[in-house]
Amino acid sequence: MTPEFGIEILRSLPFFAGFSPEEYRMLEGKYDIVAYPKGAIIYNYGDPPGAFYCVLSGRVAAYLRDDHGRNLFIDYLHRGQYFGIISLLTGESHSVTAEAFNDSRLVIIKRENFDVLLERIPRMGLDLSRTLSRRLRSRETARKKVFETEIIAVMGLSPNSGKTFYTANLAFSLRRETLKNILVVEVRHKNKLHAMPAIFGTGNCYPELDLSDYRQYRGFDVSPMIMKGREGLDFLCLNYSGTGDESAATVVDILSSLFSKYHYIIIDLPPFGDEFVSGLLRQAQTLHLISGPSSAELRKTGNFSDKLEKEKSFSGENIKLIVNDYGYARLRPEERAGVLNRSVFATLPVIGPPAEGLETEQNPATGYSLAVRRIARESGGCTTGLALGVGFAYGLCHLGVLKVLEEEKVPIDVISGSSMGGVIASLWVTGKSSGEILEIAAEFKDYTCAWKLIDLTFPWTGFIKGNKLYRFLKRHLGNKTFRDVKLPLKIVASDIRRKEARVLESGSLVDAIMTSCSMPGIFRPFISGGDILLDGGIAHPLPVEVLVQSGARRIIAVNVTPSKERLSKGLERAQEEISQEQSRHPALARFLKSRLSLNILDLIFSSVEYMQSELARKEAALADVVINPDTSGLFWLDLHRAAEFSLRGEKETRLHLQQIRELV
């Protein structure tokens, strides 16, 4: 991996995301990207500290060994999480063993370079000190905890924002997706009833911790007041008077005593801006700010977000703006973003009839439940991305992959596609199943049908106008836009003038696909606002890096571009078939020979395919699971063999199924 490519990857990791150009230059030459095969030991318990480690892809298991030699797993570290820092900063030996749980790639900064960077980049020390304050290491081996507790604050500025119902459902989904320990802390004015006991079904009799006389809680053991909800969820009810008698520091003391027990503490805050609530808010790493759908609510929420950023309580990326679409004064998505003056992180669809209890438990397939589940997976570092690569007819292998993912109910949170991968991805995220897409492909009944998409023109900028392909896509996607998709979709194009990739995430799906499919020399380029956009495969034939930059922690990549080795074997096999059929079936031999003869389209496609195969191989190294179907014996124009392509994709995916299950 080149240093330049590595710096681009570092930008997508949370720890390095906010660095300035000058700070990125300081990093150059001071880090390595190292691959560890599954089962490789990164360091052992008792080893001296040697480096800062950050997971780029794969997973790392941290564990101890008991007296019988069995592994006691402490935690699993995913993309973007870093480790080894306590030993590095204290000089103590490592307190756990770190092992590659899957094939993994790590960013490693050796100790001598790390010390230099700490002096030159003060923000590194600040970020690490905040992390260390939330990571506890017990001296007792049996109670050792190395995970980091994340505090998530949930707040709504209007009484009807639905933020408490959202908090409960977020906690429930986060518990199910991560299987980690979660505590919900509901903070209420003492004159108001707590809602969590009713939502979690524990009844109306519950203990409440009254913070009016905070002095009595110094060193207080809060454990007996924590209640048990469903799915192993814990929750705590706190009361405050709002008179200024309470201290946020008391709550911080209480929570600090729980850091060694809970991975996530979710605080449901009241919509008041007094010093006590502000003090609690400052303890969180992430704020989920819930707004209603009206212009007034959106404007109020946007202004509050701006205030938090100006006060440096939160950075913009740590404020998640969530619109609860509960049914009135609806604005179009772009209008909402305009009123907020920032992007909407997620929208919660309206629930009907009025929900009681946990929507995500009782009705897991509703739009509200699916939206909360995606938020929980993102918050829990479980986001799974799927990258579908280029390949024209080869891309029909994607259908077999999707079939297996559907049958096995593998959760996909974000999907990217280039060229044919973008076509398949767009049809899938707008609601069509892999089987329905295969029926669309069945329109191409024989070898000549591929030419139905080809309308030749004088080759000023390309041989094919693209009008026929446009009409085909329009027939199956209509006027759908990126706002109509069921999960985030990223279509990749290449900006020729700027010499960079362009990730398309808004506007017409058909226009985006046409742009991504404009193979240079074959299709006319797509002109947009003076920019010349071409095939996404030029920049990202296997758009894994796009998912990496979007924050996906686990990535499945489908590379249908034949490798040079497979292309050579396929050519040899075809030539053998011709020689065998020459005497027995001369007509068939002539047909097979014609398939091997080059025309101008074959020449261009083969040249581009050759260049793309190397780029795809590099991007595949960033994925956790790479599915590379065997397409030998099949041709790039064989759209009429969709079922066979799909079968090849399905077969290869089933070979990786256990690896996919372990990943997600």
N, C-alpha and C positions, 0 to 999 in steps of 0.2 A: 504494500500500500504506500503510495507516495505521501510525503509530508503534507502537501497541499490538500490531498483528499482527506487525510487524517484531521487536519484543522477544521475542515467543513463538518466532519463527523462530531468533533468536540463541541461545536456550536450547538448541537442538538441535545447534548447532555446537560441536565439541570445545573450541575455544579459549575460548568464552564459557560453557561448560556449568556450571562450578563457581562462578559469580559469586553473590554474595549479593543479596537484594532491593535493598539500598542501592546496591550497585555497578551493578546494572541501571538504577537511576534515574540514576546518573551518566552512563550511556551515552546516555540519551534526548536527542535533538537533536544528538548529536555523530557520527552516522553517516548514510550514505545507502545506499539499495539501488538500484543502477543496472543497467539492462539493456544488454547489448552484443550486437548481431547477429553471426552467424557471420562471421568474417573481420575484425571490427573490431579495431583496434590499441588496446590499453589503455595501453601506453607503449612507446617505442622504445629501442633500445640507445643509451646516451649521454644520455638525457633526465635532467634533475635529479629527485631524489626528491620525491614530492609527497603520498603517502598510503600507508596500510596497506590491503591488499586481501585479502579472503577469499572463496572461491568458495561461492556459495549454491546455484546450479544450473548445469548445463552443464559445459564443460571449457575450460581455458586452456592454450595451448601456449607454452612458453618456448623460444626458439631464437636462434641467431646466424646471420649470413650469411657464407659463405666468400668467397674472392676472386673467384669467378665469379657471385656474387649468388644462390647457392643457399642454401636454409634448412637449417641443421644443428640438428635438434631435440634439445634437452637433456632435457626432461621434459614430462609432461602433468600438470596440476594439477586435482584433482577436488573435489567438494563437501567443505567443511570445511577444505581446505588453504589456507594463507595465504602471501602472497609480497610482495616489495617491501620487506621489513623490513631487509635488510642495508644497502641504500642509505639507508633512512629513518633508521637508527640511526647510520650512519657519515658521512652527508652526501655520500657519493660518488654519482656518476651511475650509472644503471642499467646492469648488465653484460650484459643480454639484452633481447630484444624479447618482450613478452607480448601474445598475440593470442587472441581468442575463437575456440576451435576449433569449438565449437557455439554456438548461441544461448545466452548465459550471463547470469546475474544475479550481481552481486558486492556484498558489503558493503564499503563504502569509508569509512575514517576519515581525514579530511584531516590533514595534518601538524600543524597548530596544535592541533587537537582531540586528536590522538594524544599529543602532548607533555603536555597537561593530564591526560589519562587515566593516563599512565604515572606521574605524580606522585601521583595520587589513589588508584590501584588497584595496589598493589605486586605483586600476583600476576601482573599482565601482564608486568612486567619480568622476574620469575623464570621464567615460562614461555618468554619469548622468549630469555632467556640460555641456557636449556637447549637450545633449538632451534638457536641460533647455534653452540653448541659442536659440533653434529653436521653443520652445513652448511659446506662448504668452497668457497672461490672461488679458483681458480688465476688467477695473473696472466697465464698463457699462454693465449691464446684457444683454441688447439687442444685444450687439456686442461681446459677450463672445465667445472666440475660445479656445479650449483645445487641438486641434489636433497638431500633429507634422508635420512640413514641411520637406519633404525629397528632397534633391537635387541630381539629377542623371546627371552625365556628360557623354556625348557620344563623342568619339574621334576615328579617323582613321588615321593611319600614312602614308597612300598613297592616292593620289588624287582620285583614282578610288574605294575607299573602300565602297562607297555607304552609308556612315554614316548619311548624312543629310536625305536621303530618309528613312533610318531606323528610325531616330529620329522622323520624322513626323508620320510614321506608328505606332511606339511604343506609342507615345502620344495619337493617335487616339484610339488604342486598350486599353490603360490604362484608358482612359476616359470612354469607353463603359463598361469595366469590373468592374470598381470601382464606377462609377458615381461621382467621386470626381473632385474638381477643379484643373486644370492643366494649367501651363504656360510653353510654349516653348520659350527659349531664344536662338536666332541664332546669334552667334558672327562671324563676317566676317572682313577681311581686307578691308579697305575703298575703295580699287580699285576693289573689287569683288562684284558681284550682290548677293543679298540674294535670297535663293531658296524657303523659306517657303511661301511667298505670292503666288507664282505660284502653289505650291503643294496644299495649302489650298483654292485656287481659289478666292483670293481677288484682283487679278490684279497686275499690275506693279507699280502703284502709292501707296507708303506706306511711313510712317514716319520712319526715322532712327535716332537713338541716337548716336551721334558722341562723342566718349570719349577722343578725342585729347586734349581738354581743360577740364580736369576732374574737375577743381575747380568750374566751374559754376554749377555743379550738386549736390553740397552739399545741402541737404534738398530739392532737386528737386522732384516734384511730377511727377512720370513717368506714372501715370495712363492714361492720354490722348494719350500716344504713344503706348499703348497696343491695338493690333488689334484682331478682333473677327474672328475666323475660324469656320469651321463646327463642329457640335456636341457640341457646347459650349466651344471649345478649344480657348485659348488665346495665342497670340505669340507676341514677342518683338524682334525687329531687332537692334543689336548693332554693331557699326563700331569702328575699332581701326586702328592706323597707323602702329604699329609694330616698332616705333622709340624709344620706351621706355618712351614716354610722358604720357602714360596712367597709371592708378593705378587700380589694381585689387580690392583694398579696396573700390573704388568708386562703383564698381559693387556690391560688398558685401553690401554696404549701400543701394543701390537701391533695391536689393533683400530682404534685411531685412525688408524694409517697406511693402513688399508683403507677408511676412510669415503668416499674419493673414487672408489672402485671399485664398492662394493656398496650397493644400495638397502636390502636386508634382511640382517641378520646374526642367525642363529638359533642360540642357545647351548643345547646339550643338557647340562644340569647333573646331577651325581650327587646322590643323595638324602641328603647329609650336611649338617649344619648348622654346619660349622666356619667360621672367619672368612674363609678364602679363598673358599669357595663363597658366603658371604653378601656378600662384596665384589663378586664377579662379578654376583650377583643384583641388586645396587643399580644396576648400569649399564644395566639393561634398562628400556625404556619400558613393556613389556607382559609379563605372566607368564601362561603357559598352565600351569595346575596340574592334573595328571592324578591322578584318584583311581580306585581300584577300586570295585566296587559294594556291598561289604559295609558294615554299619553302622560297624564299627571303623575302616575306611579312610576313610569319609566324615567321621566325627567328627574324626579326626586331621587331615584336610585342612581342615575348617572351622576348627579351632583354629589351624592354621598361618596361614590367611588372616587371621584376627582379629589374630594377632600382627604380621603384616606391616603391617596398617593402623594398629595402635597405634603401631608404630615409625615410621610415616609413610614406610616404604619404597615402598609403593604405595597408591594410592587404590583404593577398591572397584571402580570401573569399569575399572581396568587389570588386575584379576585375573580371568582367564577360567577358571572352574572347569569341567573337562571330565571326565565320568564314562566310564571305559572299561568297557563292559558285557561282561566276558569270561566270564560264565556261571555265577556262583554267588551265593547270598545276595541275590537280587534283591529290591529294594524298589520299590514304586510311585513314580512321579516325585514326587508330592507328599510322600511319606515321605522321599525323598532330600533334598528341599529343606528339610524339617523338621530332619533330622539335621545338615545342613550349616549351617543357620540363614542361608542365602542361596540365591539362585537358581542353577540349573545353566545354564551357558552353552551346552553342547552335550553330547550323548551319542553315544558311539562304539559302534555295534552290534557284536555278537560276530561274529568271522570264523571260518568253518569250511570246509574243514579248516585247520589252522594255516598261516598265511601265511608265505611266504618272499619276499624281495625287496620290491618296491614294489607294494602292493595297488592304489593309485590308478592305476598304469600297467597292471598286468596284468588287473585286474578293475574297470574304472571305473564299472560299474553297480551294484556292491554297496552295501548300506546304509552300510558303513564308508567307502567311497570318496566317496559323495555327501555324507556328513557332513563329512569332511575338506575336500572341495571348497568347501562352504559356508563353513567356518571360514576357508579360505584367501582366499576372495573378500571376506569381511568384513575380514580382516587387511590385504588388499591394496587396500582402498578400491574394490573392484569390485562391491559389493553392488548388485544391480539389483532395484528394487521395481516392482510392478505394481498400479495403483489402478483398481478397477472401480467406476464410478459408478452412481447410482440410475436408475430409469426404467421399472419394471414391464416391459411387453412390449418396450420399447425396449432393455432390458438384454440381450435375446437377441442383440444385436449382439456382445456379449462373446464369444460362441461362435466367431464368425468370426475374431476377434482371436486367441483361444487356438489355433485351428486353425493359423494362420500361425506363431505362436510355437513350436508343437509341431513343425511341418514343418521350420522353419529352425533348430531346436534352440537357441533363444534362452534363455540361462539366467535363470531367475527365482529370487531368493533369499528374497523376502518378498512377500506379497500382502495387500492391504486391500480391503474391500468394504463398501458401504452398501446396504441394502435389497436390490434384485434383484442388485446387484453382489456382495453377500454370499452370496446363494444360489448363484450361479454359482461364486464363489471356493471355497466350502465343498465343493461337489461335485467340483471339479477337484483340490483338494489332498488329498482322501481317495481319489484314485486313478482317478477317471473321466476319460476323455478328452473332448475337445470333441465328438467324434462321438457318444459314449455319452450325453452330456448332451443333445445334439440329439435323440436317440431318446426320451429322457424327455419332452422338450418336444413330441414328436410325438403324445403322448397327447391333446393339445388339437387335435382334428381340424377344428373349425369355430368360427365366431364365438361360438356359444353356450357353448362349452366353458370359456371364461374364468369363467363364472358358477359352474362346479363348485367353484371355490375360495372362493366368496362365500356365507356363511351370515349372513343379515340378522338383526339383533336390534334391540330398542328402543334408540334412540340416546342412552343416558345418557352414554356416553363415546366411542361410535363406532358406525357403522352395521353393522360386520361383526365377528362374534365371533372369527373366526380359527381355529375348530376344524377346519374342512376343510383349510385351509392347513397346520395343524399335522400332520394325519394324512398329507397328501401328502408333507411333508418327512420325517416319521418313516418312511414307506415306503422312501424312497431313502437316508436317512442313518442310520436305526436309532438305536442308542444311542451313536453315535460322539461323542467329545469332542475338545477341542483337542489332546489328547495323541495322537490317532490320525492327525494330519495329516502330510504328507510334507515340508512346509516351513512356516515361521512364517506364521500367519494372523491377521489383525486385523479383527474385525467391529466396525463403528461404530454406536453408538446415541446418543441424546440424553437427558440427565438433565434433566427439566423443572424439578424443584425447585431444583437447584443451578445451572441455566442454563449447563450445560457439556456437552462431548462426553464420552462414555464409550467407551473402547476395550475390547472384550471379547476376552479371550485365554485364558480357562479355562472349564471346565465343559462343559455340553451344547452341541453345535453347533446342534441344532434350537432350543433355547431362545434362543441368541444371535441366530439368524436371525429368529425370531419377533419379538424385541425390535427388531431393526434394520428390520423391515418394517412396524412399527406406525405407518402414516401417520396423523397427527393428523386427527380428524374422520371417518376412514373405518374404521380398525381400532381396537379397544379397546387402550388402552395396556397395557404389560407391567409388572406390579408385582413388584419384587424387593427383599426386605429393607426394605420401606417406601419405596423409591425408585420414582418413576414414570418409566419409560423409554419413549421413543418412537423413531420413525424416525430412523436415522442421518443421513438426508439433510437434516434440519433444521440440523445443525451442519456436516456434511461431505458434501455431495452428491457430491463427487469427492474421496475421502479421500487426497489427496496429502500434506497436512501430517502425517497420521498416520505415513506412511512416512518423511517427513523427520525426525520426532522419534524414529523407531526407528533412525535411522542409515543409511538407504539413501542411497547416493551417486549412483545413477543411477535415474531414475524415468520409467516409461512410464505415462501416464494415458489411460484410455478414457472419454471424456465423451460419453454417449449422450443427454444432455439437450439437446433441440433449442434452438438459439438463437432469439432473438426474430425475427431476420430469416428464418430457415428456417420458423418457425411461420407467419409472415405469408405467405410464398411458398406454403406448403402449403395454407393456407386459400384463397388466390386461385386456385390450381390446382384445388382441389376444387369451388369455385363455378363455374369455367369448365366442368368436366366435367358438372355438374348441368344447366347451361343447354344444353349440346350434346346431352345425352341426353333432355331434357324432351320433345321432339317424337317422337324415334325410339323410345325405350324408356321410357315413363312409369313402369313398375314399378321399373326400375333407378334412375331419377331420384329416386323416392320413397325408395328404400333409401339412396342417397347423401346425400339431404337429412336422413334420420334420423340418419346418422352425424355430421352437423354440429350436430344439435340438442343442447342442454345438458340434462343431468339433474344431480341434486345431487352425484353422484360425480364427474362431469366437472368441475363447477364447483370442487369442492374440489381435485381433482387438478391442474387447470389453474392454480389460484391458487398452490398449492405449487410447481408446476413453474416458474412465473414467478419466484418468489423464489429457487428453487434455481439457476436458470440464471446469475444474477449471482454467487452464491457459487462455483459451479463454475468460472466464468471466472476468478475471482481465484485459486483453488487451482491451476488449470491453468497459471498463470504460474510456479509453482514446479517444474513437471515439465520434464524434458529433451525428451521426445517426447509430443505430445498427439494422440491419435487421436479424431476427431470424426465418426463415420459419418453419412452423409446418410440421415435417416429420413423424408424427405418422402413423403407418400402413404401412410404407415403410421400406425396408431392405437395409443394406449397400451394398449388392451385386446386387440390382435390377437395373442394367444398362438398362435393356429392358423397364423400366418405365420412361424413360427420359422425355417424354412429361408431365407426371404427376408431376415429380419433378419440372420441369420448371414452371408449372402452380402454384405450391405451392410458389415458389420464386416470381413469378409475383404478386400473390395475396397479399403476405406480403409487397412487395415493394410499392404497390399502397396504402396500409394503412399508409405508411410513406411518401407518396409523398409530402404532404404539408410541412412536416418537412424538406424534402430535398430541396424543392423550397426556403424555408426561409433561408436555409444554404447557397445555392449557388447564 
